[in-house]
Amino acid sequence: MAALRSVRSKQQVNKFCSVGSALLGDAVCFSIKEWDNTLRTLEAARCDSLLLPPLASLPTSAVCEAVRHYHNVYMKASQLIVLRPLHWRKWQEGLCEFMDHTNNNGTDGGNSSNGSNTTLHTGCCELEVLCGAFLSQQREQFVVAFWGTVDSCSLRLKLLVSRFPHEDEIISVSPVAGDRMDGNGVDLEEVRIAAEESADDMGEGAILLRKRYFRELYSFQRLACESAHLFGFYASVGKAERLWLTDTLLLERHEEAAEVLIRRSFKRDFDVPSLELVSGELLEDYKSFEVNESKQRVLLKRAGDTLKGLWCILAHDKFVKHQSQSKLQQKGVEEEYECGVEEEERSCGTDATALKFPEELVRCISCKAVRSVTAFATAVQSIVECNPSSPPSANLERLEFLLSLLLRWFEAYTGERHRGDIPLFLDTDLWEFLLQRHTELLKWVMSAYCSGETDVDYNSAVEAVQFVCLSVLRCLDVYKAAVVSKRCEESVKDKLKCVAGNTVAEWLKHTAIGTFLRGIRHACSDLCASGTRFCLSIPLMLIVVRSSVVESRMLLLCHGISCAVDVRQLLLPMVDLGFKEMSQLDKNADGTLLTSWVGSMTSVLNSLRRTLRLHGAEHAPADDFVCELHRHYLSLQRLSPAAVSDIVTDAWTDFLSSGFVVEGGLRGSRRVSLFSVSSERRAALHGAQQMVNGTHVDVGHEERDYKRLRKE
């Protein structure tokens, strides 16, 4: 009966669940227009009683099925593209309406039997839990997508404060050995650090208190770090932290230790420009708190230095311009609203001066490497808020700039010794943050190159994905080097490196490669199947080959020997495809396109060659595969124009000089000949010279003569 009820429930919402179902499969869609249309259709279907019957008339299982489909469509869209603010609001409103249905049903069971009431209550609880989980996921996605903006940070602060328990409910949250602030977790080291810090205005009581409330203090400090660029918002984090410290600790039995933590909170806020610091409000709050005159003089001088700094001047100027522009924009929106203009069609009313990228401010903040993450956040905020009517995007130049800021900060942060202080990021949070930022940049790239209907540039998108992947792998190398210098046991170091490596490998497999890179390749293949061959004068088949090469590079860099078979399965079909395309091109015509093919096919063969190098002595490469690869180099040399013959010759020579060819004796066999390199190269160069002299050479005739002599 339960199975039958489940089938009937699905049938009742089948029409609604069919909306957007085509985009929920394995196929990846980066078209913003298509997703916009799908989400509008989904919202219309939610309000259409013909497609979705009134929720009160549906059993709970049917409502659960409907809300699950509704959430999955929005979730898939948010993972592939940057949703407009309108869609985020609609998503939240829709989930809230589904949840309101549980509240209404929960109060309307008075006329039913006890058994029916019990069943209804159980179903409503299930739906309420489901909607609550979906709303939590929606908020998390919003925070990640709009990271760096006031909306995201204010939501994080609200959620942070709301989940803090009272003091009598708090259990010790001192970090465990494997998840400590710096990854060490050695008790003797903690004792040494505590002794050092006792002499640095950090008494034993404050140290113990900091350990007890580690999670809360860590959360505030991390949020403060990630919102340091928000001139008008930043001080709200410190204010909320000090309010929590006052309510939780200062009025209880931890007064002296709490004062140390509050003073450190003020000290942190005095280092960062903010509206409250400029207005003097923050200084007045500190003066009303501080009773130690010597400490007050030191911190007030610190605040004065910040106020005089270039960062504060530039940030204040940017904030004033943004405020004035927001007023003009709001006035324009109100006028358009009175005229009946739809929200998604409204103009931005933007001003070129206000929306200009804050290059000088970013450069100023990034003067210190440890502040590069703040410079990165400043750039991200500027891009996200530049044009509210369109999603943010990043071309290759902008992508390189953003990644360089992020990498510069990561190198500085991992290279620091934090001396037991509460860190900005725990190891797990550090990688989560880093991979989230790289994923969002990938979505910006798709927005720039793959979201349009006609002006797509899949080739640049492939290059951008490779750029992002290499940035992540570079961060992994930097992290491993930093772990080696840590003062902890080798087993702890090995565990940290292993966990980080697995985290990056999973991200590459499922996100960078599995979602974005393969999504580009499948889009190109589908266009080829429909009869389209070129994308911005570049053959789509060439882009397919290049994307396969990028995937193989990332797999080899990340996994090494374990992915050799996967790389061969990926690239061997590309060899036949590439040679087929090259054979249809005229070697003596404009060689630009053919040269591009030569470069890509050389990369394909080089990647296949690397799979041979990965084999150890106990896994010697098969002779047949080595000979096959030799024949592929020979074919590529024949198909290549003379201008790029050196590229193929060098790659071919590297292959023939490899240990598995020389030591295995294959180079002395009839199947693998060094003489082939010289012969094929001479034929290509001789043919080019004949064309220069105005005559034609039958290269095929010379090849036949060579084969005949070889057989004899």
C-alpha positions in Angstrom: 0.0 0.0 0.0 2.8 2.4 0.8 4.3 1.9 -2.7 0.9 2.4 -4.3 0.4 5.7 -2.3 3.8 6.8 -3.4 3.0 6.2 -7.1 -0.3 8.0 -6.8 1.3 10.9 -5.1 3.8 11.3 -7.9 1.1 11.1 -10.5 -0.7 14.0 -8.8 2.3 16.3 -9.3 3.7 14.8 -12.5 2.8 17.8 -14.6 4.5 20.2 -12.2 7.6 18.0 -11.9 8.0 17.8 -15.6 8.8 21.6 -15.7 12.6 21.9 -15.8 13.1 18.1 -15.6 15.1 18.2 -18.9 17.8 20.3 -17.2 18.1 18.0 -14.2 19.8 15.1 -16.0 23.5 14.6 -16.7 23.5 17.2 -19.4 25.0 20.6 -18.4 23.5 23.8 -19.5 25.3 27.1 -19.1 22.8 29.3 -20.9 21.5 32.0 -18.6 18.6 32.7 -20.9 17.4 29.1 -20.9 17.7 28.9 -17.1 15.8 32.2 -16.7 13.0 30.9 -18.9 12.9 27.6 -17.0 12.7 29.3 -13.6 10.0 31.7 -14.8 8.0 28.7 -16.1 8.5 26.9 -12.8 7.2 29.8 -10.8 4.2 30.1 -13.1 3.5 26.3 -12.8 3.7 26.6 -9.0 0.9 29.2 -9.1 -1.2 27.2 -11.7 -3.7 24.9 -10.2 -3.9 22.9 -13.4 -0.2 22.0 -13.1 0.1 21.9 -9.3 -3.2 21.3 -7.5 -3.9 23.3 -4.2 -1.5 22.0 -1.6 -4.3 21.5 0.9 -5.9 18.9 -1.5 -2.6 16.9 -1.9 -1.2 14.3 0.5 2.0 15.1 2.3 4.0 12.7 0.1 2.9 14.5 -3.0 3.7 17.9 -1.6 7.2 16.6 -0.6 7.7 15.4 -4.1 6.7 18.8 -5.5 8.9 20.8 -3.2 11.8 18.5 -3.8 11.6 19.0 -7.5 11.1 22.7 -7.1 14.3 23.0 -4.9 16.3 20.7 -7.2 15.7 22.8 -10.2 16.8 26.0 -8.4 19.8 24.1 -6.8 21.0 22.9 -10.2 20.8 26.3 -11.7 22.7 27.9 -8.8 25.5 25.4 -9.2 26.0 26.1 -12.9 25.2 29.8 -13.4 25.0 33.0 -11.3 21.3 33.5 -10.5 19.8 36.9 -10.6 18.7 38.4 -7.2 15.0 38.0 -8.4 15.4 34.2 -8.7 17.0 34.0 -5.2 14.0 35.8 -3.7 11.5 33.7 -5.6 13.3 30.6 -4.5 13.0 31.5 -0.9 9.4 32.7 -1.2 8.4 29.4 -2.9 10.0 27.3 -0.1 8.4 29.4 2.5 4.9 28.9 0.9 5.4 25.1 0.9 6.4 25.4 4.6 3.4 27.5 5.4 1.3 24.7 4.1 2.6 22.5 7.0 1.5 25.1 9.6 -2.0 25.4 8.1 -2.5 21.7 8.0 -1.1 21.3 11.5 -3.8 23.5 13.0 -6.8 22.1 11.0 -7.1 18.6 12.3 -9.8 19.0 14.9 -12.6 17.2 13.1 -10.5 14.2 12.2 -10.1 11.0 14.1 -7.1 10.4 16.4 -5.4 8.1 13.8 -5.9 10.6 11.0 -4.5 13.4 13.2 -1.4 11.3 14.1 -0.8 10.6 10.4 -1.3 14.2 9.4 0.9 15.4 12.2 3.7 13.0 11.1 3.4 14.1 7.5 3.5 17.8 8.4 6.6 17.3 10.5 8.3 15.5 7.6 7.4 18.3 5.2 8.5 20.9 7.7 11.8 19.3 8.2 12.3 18.9 4.5 11.4 22.6 3.8 13.7 23.7 6.6 16.6 21.8 5.2 16.0 23.2 1.8 15.8 26.8 3.1 19.1 26.2 4.9 20.7 25.0 1.7 19.3 28.0 -0.2 20.8 30.4 2.4 24.1 28.6 2.2 24.1 28.8 -1.6 23.2 32.5 -1.4 26.0 33.3 1.0 28.6 31.6 -1.3 27.3 33.1 -4.5 27.2 36.7 -3.1 30.3 36.3 -1.0 32.0 39.7 -0.5 28.7 41.7 -0.5 26.9 43.3 2.4 23.9 41.0 1.8 25.9 37.9 2.2 27.9 39.1 5.2 24.8 40.4 7.0 23.0 37.1 6.6 26.1 35.2 7.9 26.2 37.5 10.9 22.5 37.0 11.6 22.8 33.2 11.4 26.0 33.3 13.5 24.4 35.2 16.4 21.1 33.3 16.3 22.8 29.9 16.8 24.9 30.8 19.8 23.8 29.0 22.9 23.7 30.5 26.4 26.7 29.9 28.7 25.0 27.2 30.7 24.3 25.3 27.5 27.8 25.4 26.1 29.9 22.3 26.1 33.7 22.6 25.8 34.5 23.4 22.2 38.2 23.4 22.4 39.4 22.0 19.1 40.5 18.4 19.0 44.0 17.4 18.1 43.4 16.7 14.4 41.3 19.9 13.9 43.3 22.5 15.8 44.0 26.0 14.6 47.3 25.2 13.0 47.0 21.5 12.5 49.4 20.6 15.3 47.4 19.8 18.4 50.4 18.9 20.6 49.8 19.5 24.3 53.3 20.5 25.0 53.2 23.1 22.2 50.0 24.5 23.7 51.7 24.9 27.1 54.6 26.7 25.5 52.3 29.0 23.5 50.3 29.8 26.6 53.4 30.7 28.5 54.5 33.0 25.7 51.2 34.7 25.4 50.8 35.2 29.2 53.6 37.8 28.9 51.8 39.4 25.9 48.7 40.7 27.7 47.0 37.3 27.6 46.5 35.8 31.0 45.9 32.2 31.8 42.2 32.8 32.3 41.8 34.4 28.9 43.6 31.5 27.3 41.3 28.9 28.9 38.3 31.0 28.0 39.5 31.3 24.4 39.8 27.5 24.2 36.3 27.0 25.8 34.6 29.4 23.3 36.9 28.7 20.4 34.2 28.1 17.9 32.3 31.3 18.6 35.5 33.5 18.6 36.7 31.7 15.5 33.5 32.4 13.7 33.5 36.1 14.5 37.2 36.4 13.5 36.6 34.7 10.2 33.6 36.8 9.4 35.5 39.9 10.3 38.4 38.9 8.0 36.0 38.2 5.1 34.1 41.5 5.5 37.1 43.8 6.1 36.5 45.5 2.7 32.9 46.5 3.6 33.4 50.0 4.9 29.8 50.5 6.0 29.3 47.0 7.5 32.6 45.8 9.0 32.2 47.3 12.5 28.9 45.4 12.9 30.8 42.2 13.3 33.0 43.4 16.1 30.0 45.1 17.8 28.1 41.9 17.7 31.1 40.0 19.1 31.6 42.4 22.0 27.9 42.3 22.8 28.0 38.5 22.9 31.1 38.6 25.1 29.5 41.1 27.4 26.2 39.2 27.8 27.8 35.8 28.0 31.0 36.4 30.0 31.5 39.9 31.3 28.5 39.9 33.6 29.3 36.5 34.9 32.4 35.1 36.7 34.8 35.7 33.8 35.1 39.5 33.9 38.8 39.9 33.8 39.4 37.4 31.1 36.5 38.7 29.0 38.0 42.2 29.2 41.1 40.8 27.5 39.0 39.3 24.6 36.9 42.5 24.2 40.1 44.6 24.1 41.5 42.4 21.4 38.3 42.8 19.5 38.6 46.5 19.5 42.3 46.2 18.6 41.3 44.2 15.5 38.7 46.7 14.5 41.1 49.6 14.8 43.3 48.1 12.1 40.6 48.2 9.5 38.9 51.3 8.1 35.1 51.5 8.8 32.3 54.0 8.9 32.1 53.8 12.7 35.8 54.4 13.0 35.7 57.5 10.8 32.6 58.8 12.5 34.2 58.3 16.0 31.5 56.0 17.2 33.9 53.1 17.6 36.4 55.2 19.5 33.6 56.4 21.9 32.6 52.8 22.5 36.2 51.9 23.3 36.7 54.9 25.6 33.6 54.0 27.6 34.9 50.4 28.0 38.7 51.0 28.7 39.8 51.8 32.2 43.5 51.3 31.6 44.9 54.7 30.4 48.2 53.3 29.0 46.4 50.7 26.9 43.9 53.3 25.8 46.7 55.6 24.5 48.3 52.7 22.5 45.0 51.6 20.9 43.9 55.2 20.1 47.2 55.8 18.4 46.6 52.6 16.4 43.2 53.9 15.3 44.7 57.2 14.4 47.2 55.6 12.1 44.5 53.7 10.4 42.4 56.8 9.9 45.4 58.6 8.3 46.2 55.7 6.0 45.6 55.6 2.2 43.3 52.6 2.6 40.9 54.5 4.8 40.9 57.5 2.5 40.2 55.5 -0.6 37.6 53.3 1.1 35.7 56.3 2.5 35.7 58.0 -0.9 34.4 54.8 -2.6 31.7 54.4 0.1 30.5 58.0 -0.3 30.3 57.6 -4.1 28.4 54.4 -3.7 25.9 55.9 -1.3 25.1 58.8 -3.6 24.8 56.5 -6.6 22.5 54.2 -4.6 20.1 57.1 -3.9 20.0 58.0 -7.6 19.5 54.4 -8.6 16.7 53.9 -6.0 15.0 57.1 -7.3 15.2 55.7 -10.9 13.8 52.3 -9.8 10.8 54.1 -8.1 10.1 56.1 -11.2 10.2 53.0 -13.4 8.0 51.1 -10.9 5.4 53.9 -11.2 5.6 53.5 -15.0 4.9 49.8 -14.7 8.3 48.5 -15.7 9.0 44.9 -14.7 11.8 44.4 -12.2 14.0 42.2 -14.4 13.6 44.8 -17.2 14.5 47.9 -15.1 17.6 49.8 -16.0 20.4 50.0 -13.5 20.7 53.8 -13.6 24.4 53.4 -13.0 27.1 56.0 -13.2 30.4 55.3 -14.9 32.4 56.9 -12.1 30.7 55.1 -9.3 30.9 51.7 -11.0 34.5 52.0 -12.1 36.6 49.1 -10.9 38.4 50.3 -7.7 41.9 49.5 -9.1 43.7 52.0 -6.9 41.9 50.7 -3.7 42.7 47.1 -4.6 46.3 47.9 -5.3 46.6 49.8 -2.0 45.1 46.9 0.1 47.2 44.3 -1.6 50.4 46.0 -0.8 50.7 43.6 2.2 50.4 40.0 1.0 48.3 39.0 4.1 45.7 41.5 3.1 45.4 40.2 -0.5 42.2 38.3 0.5 40.7 41.7 1.4 41.8 43.1 -1.9 40.3 40.0 -3.6 37.0 40.6 -1.7 37.0 44.2 -2.8 37.4 43.2 -6.4 34.7 40.6 -6.1 32.2 43.0 -4.5 32.8 45.5 -7.3 32.2 42.9 -10.0 29.1 41.5 -8.4 27.5 44.9 -7.7 28.7 46.5 -10.9 25.5 45.8 -12.9 22.6 44.3 -10.8 20.6 43.6 -14.0 23.2 41.1 -15.3 25.2 38.3 -13.6 28.9 38.9 -12.9 31.3 37.5 -15.4 35.1 37.2 -15.7 37.2 37.1 -18.9 40.7 35.6 -19.0 42.4 38.9 -18.0 40.1 39.5 -15.0 40.3 35.9 -14.0 44.1 36.0 -13.9 44.0 39.1 -11.8 41.6 37.6 -9.3 43.5 34.3 -9.0 46.8 36.1 -8.5 45.3 38.0 -5.5 43.9 34.8 -4.0 47.1 32.8 -4.5 49.2 35.6 -3.1 47.2 35.6 0.1 47.2 31.8 0.3 51.0 31.7 0.1 51.3 34.4 2.8 48.7 32.8 5.1 50.0 29.3 4.9 53.6 30.5 5.3 52.8 32.3 8.6 53.2 30.8 12.1 50.1 31.7 14.0 51.6 31.2 17.4 48.5 29.6 18.8 46.2 32.5 18.1 42.7 31.8 16.8 43.3 31.4 13.1 41.3 32.9 10.2 40.6 29.4 8.9 40.8 25.9 10.2 42.3 23.5 7.7 38.9 22.1 6.6 37.4 25.5 6.3 40.4 26.8 4.5 40.0 24.3 1.6 36.2 24.8 1.6 36.6 28.5 1.2 39.3 28.2 -1.4 37.4 25.7 -3.6 34.2 27.7 -3.2 35.9 30.8 -4.6 37.4 28.9 -7.5 34.0 27.3 -8.3 32.3 30.7 -8.3 35.0 32.0 -10.6 34.3 29.1 -13.0 30.7 30.2 -13.0 31.7 33.7 -13.8 33.8 32.3 -16.7 30.8 30.4 -18.0 28.8 33.6 -17.8 31.4 35.4 -19.9 32.0 32.8 -22.6 29.2 30.2 -22.6 25.9 31.8 -21.5 25.0 33.6 -24.7 23.0 32.1 -27.6 25.3 33.1 -30.4 28.4 34.9 -29.1 29.9 31.9 -27.3 33.6 31.3 -27.0 34.2 27.7 -25.9 37.9 27.9 -26.6 38.5 30.7 -24.1 36.3 28.9 -21.6 38.5 25.8 -21.9 41.6 28.0 -21.3 39.9 29.6 -18.3 39.0 26.2 -16.7 42.6 25.1 -17.1 43.7 28.4 -15.5 41.4 27.8 -12.4 42.5 24.1 -12.1 46.2 25.0 -12.2 45.5 27.7 -9.5 44.0 25.1 -7.2 46.9 22.7 -7.8 49.3 25.4 -7.1 47.6 26.1 -3.8 47.9 22.4 -3.0 51.6 22.5 -3.6 52.0 25.6 -1.5 50.0 24.0 1.3 52.0 20.8 1.3 55.3 22.8 1.4 53.9 24.7 4.4 52.9 21.5 6.1 56.4 20.2 5.9 57.7 23.1 7.9 55.2 22.6 10.7 56.5 21.5 14.1 54.5 18.3 14.5 54.9 14.6 14.0 55.4 13.2 10.6 52.2 11.2 10.8 50.2 14.4 11.4 51.9 16.0 8.4 51.2 13.0 6.2 47.5 13.1 7.3 47.1 16.8 6.5 48.7 16.4 3.1 46.6 13.3 2.3 43.3 15.0 3.3 44.1 18.1 1.3 45.1 16.1 -1.7 41.9 14.0 -1.6 39.8 17.2 -1.2 41.4 18.8 -4.3 41.1 15.5 -6.3 37.4 15.2 -5.5 36.8 18.8 -6.5 38.7 18.4 -9.8 36.9 15.2 -10.6 33.3 16.3 -9.8 33.4 20.1 -10.3 36.1 21.4 -12.5 36.3 18.4 -14.9 33.0 16.6 -14.3 30.8 19.6 -14.5 32.4 22.5 -16.3 35.0 21.0 -18.6 32.9 18.1 -19.7 29.9 20.4 -20.0 31.9 22.5 -22.5 32.9 19.4 -24.4 29.4 18.0 -24.6 28.1 21.4 -25.8 30.6 21.4 -28.6 29.9 17.8 -29.5 26.1 18.5 -29.6 26.7 21.5 -31.9 28.8 19.4 -34.2 26.1 16.8 -34.4 23.6 19.5 -35.3 25.8 20.6 -38.3 27.6 23.6 -36.7 31.4 23.2 -37.2 32.9 26.5 -36.1 32.9 28.7 -33.0 34.4 32.1 -33.6 36.5 30.7 -36.5 37.8 27.8 -34.4 36.6 24.3 -35.3 34.4 22.8 -32.6 36.2 19.5 -33.0 39.5 21.3 -32.2 37.9 22.6 -29.0 36.8 19.1 -28.1 40.3 17.9 -28.5 41.7 20.7 -26.5 39.3 20.1 -23.6 40.3 16.5 -23.6 44.0 17.5 -23.4 43.2 19.8 -20.5 41.4 17.1 -18.6 44.2 14.7 -19.2 46.7 17.2 -17.8 44.8 17.8 -14.7 44.3 14.1 -14.1 48.0 13.4 -14.6 49.0 16.3 -12.3 46.6 15.3 -9.6 46.4 11.5 -9.7 49.6 10.3 -11.4 49.9 6.6 -12.2 46.4 5.8 -11.0 44.8 7.6 -13.9 47.0 6.3 -16.8 44.3 4.0 -18.1 41.6 6.7 -17.9 43.8 9.2 -19.8 44.4 6.7 -22.6 40.7 5.9 -22.9 40.0 9.7 -23.1 42.7 10.6 -25.6 43.0 7.7 -28.0 39.7 8.5 -29.7 40.9 12.1 -30.0 43.9 10.9 -32.1 41.8 9.4 -34.8 39.4 12.3 -34.7 42.3 14.8 -35.0 44.1 13.0 -37.9 40.8 12.8 -39.8 40.2 16.5 -39.5 43.8 17.4 -40.4 43.7 15.2 -43.5 40.9 17.3 -44.8 43.0 20.5 -44.6 45.3 21.8 -47.4 48.8 21.8 -46.1 49.8 24.5 -48.6 46.9 26.9 -47.9 46.7 29.3 -45.0 48.4 27.3 -42.3 46.9 29.0 -39.2 44.2 26.4 -38.7 46.5 23.4 -39.5 49.1 24.8 -37.1 46.5 24.9 -34.4 45.7 21.3 -35.0 49.4 20.4 -34.9 49.8 22.0 -31.5 46.8 20.3 -30.1 47.6 16.9 -31.5 51.2 17.2 -30.2 49.7 17.8 -26.8 47.5 14.7 -27.1 50.5 12.5 -28.0 52.6 14.0 -25.3 49.9 13.3 -22.7 49.8 9.7 -23.9 53.6 9.6 -23.6 53.4 10.7 -20.0 51.2 7.7 -19.2 54.1 5.5 -20.2 56.5 7.4 -17.9 54.1 6.7 -14.9 54.6 3.0 -15.1 57.2 1.5 -12.8 59.5 -1.4 -13.5 56.8 -3.9 -12.3 54.3 -2.4 -14.7 56.3 -2.0 -17.9 54.4 -0.4 -20.8 53.2 -2.8 -23.5 55.3 -2.8 -26.6 52.3 -2.6 -28.8 51.2 0.7 -27.3 54.7 2.1 -27.6 54.8 1.2 -31.3 51.3 2.6 -31.8 52.4 5.9 -30.3 55.4 5.9 -32.6 53.2 5.5 -35.6 51.0 8.3 -34.4 54.0 10.7 -34.2 54.9 9.6 -37.7 51.4 10.3 -39.0 51.4 13.7 -37.3 54.8 14.6 -38.8 53.4 13.8 -42.3 50.3 15.9 -41.8 52.2 18.9 -40.3 53.3 21.9 -42.4 57.0 22.6 -42.6 56.7 25.7 -40.5 55.9 23.7 -37.4 57.8 20.5 -38.2 60.3 21.2 -35.4 57.6 21.1 -32.8 56.6 17.6 -33.8 60.2 16.5 -34.3 61.2 17.6 -30.8 58.2 15.8 -29.2 58.9 12.7 -31.3 62.6 12.7 -30.3 61.7 13.1 -26.6 59.5 10.1 -27.0 62.2 8.0 -28.7 64.8 9.0 -26.1 62.6 7.8 -23.2 63.8 5.0 -21.0 61.0 2.6 -21.9 61.9 2.8 -25.6 65.7 2.7 -25.2 66.1 0.2 -22.4 63.3 -2.0 -23.7 65.2 -2.5 -27.0 62.3 -1.2 -29.0 64.4 1.4 -30.7 66.5 -1.3 -32.3 63.6 -3.2 -33.7 62.0 -2.7 -37.1 58.8 -1.3 -35.5 60.4 1.8 -34.0 63.1 3.5 -36.0 65.0 6.7 -35.3 65.5 7.1 -39.1 61.8 7.7 -39.5 62.2 11.1 -37.7 64.8 12.3 -40.2 63.0 10.8 -43.2 59.6 12.3 -42.5 61.1 15.6 -41.6 63.1 15.8 -44.8 60.0 15.0 -46.8 58.0 17.8 -45.2 60.8 20.4 -45.6 61.6 19.3 -49.2 57.9 19.6 -50.1 57.8 23.1 -48.6 60.9 24.1 -50.6 59.4 22.8 -53.8 56.3 24.9 -53.2 58.5 28.0 -52.7 60.3 27.4 -56.0 56.9 27.1 -57.8 57.0 23.3 -58.4 55.2 20.5 -56.8 56.7 17.5 -55.1 55.0 14.1 -54.8 55.7 13.4 -51.2 53.6 10.2 -51.4 55.9 8.9 -54.1 59.0 9.4 -51.9 57.2 7.7 -49.0 56.4 4.7 -51.1 60.1 4.5 -52.2 61.2 4.7 -48.6 58.8 1.9 -47.5 60.0 -0.2 -50.4 63.6 0.2 -49.4 62.8 -0.5 -45.8 61.1 -3.8 -46.7 64.1 -4.8 -48.8 
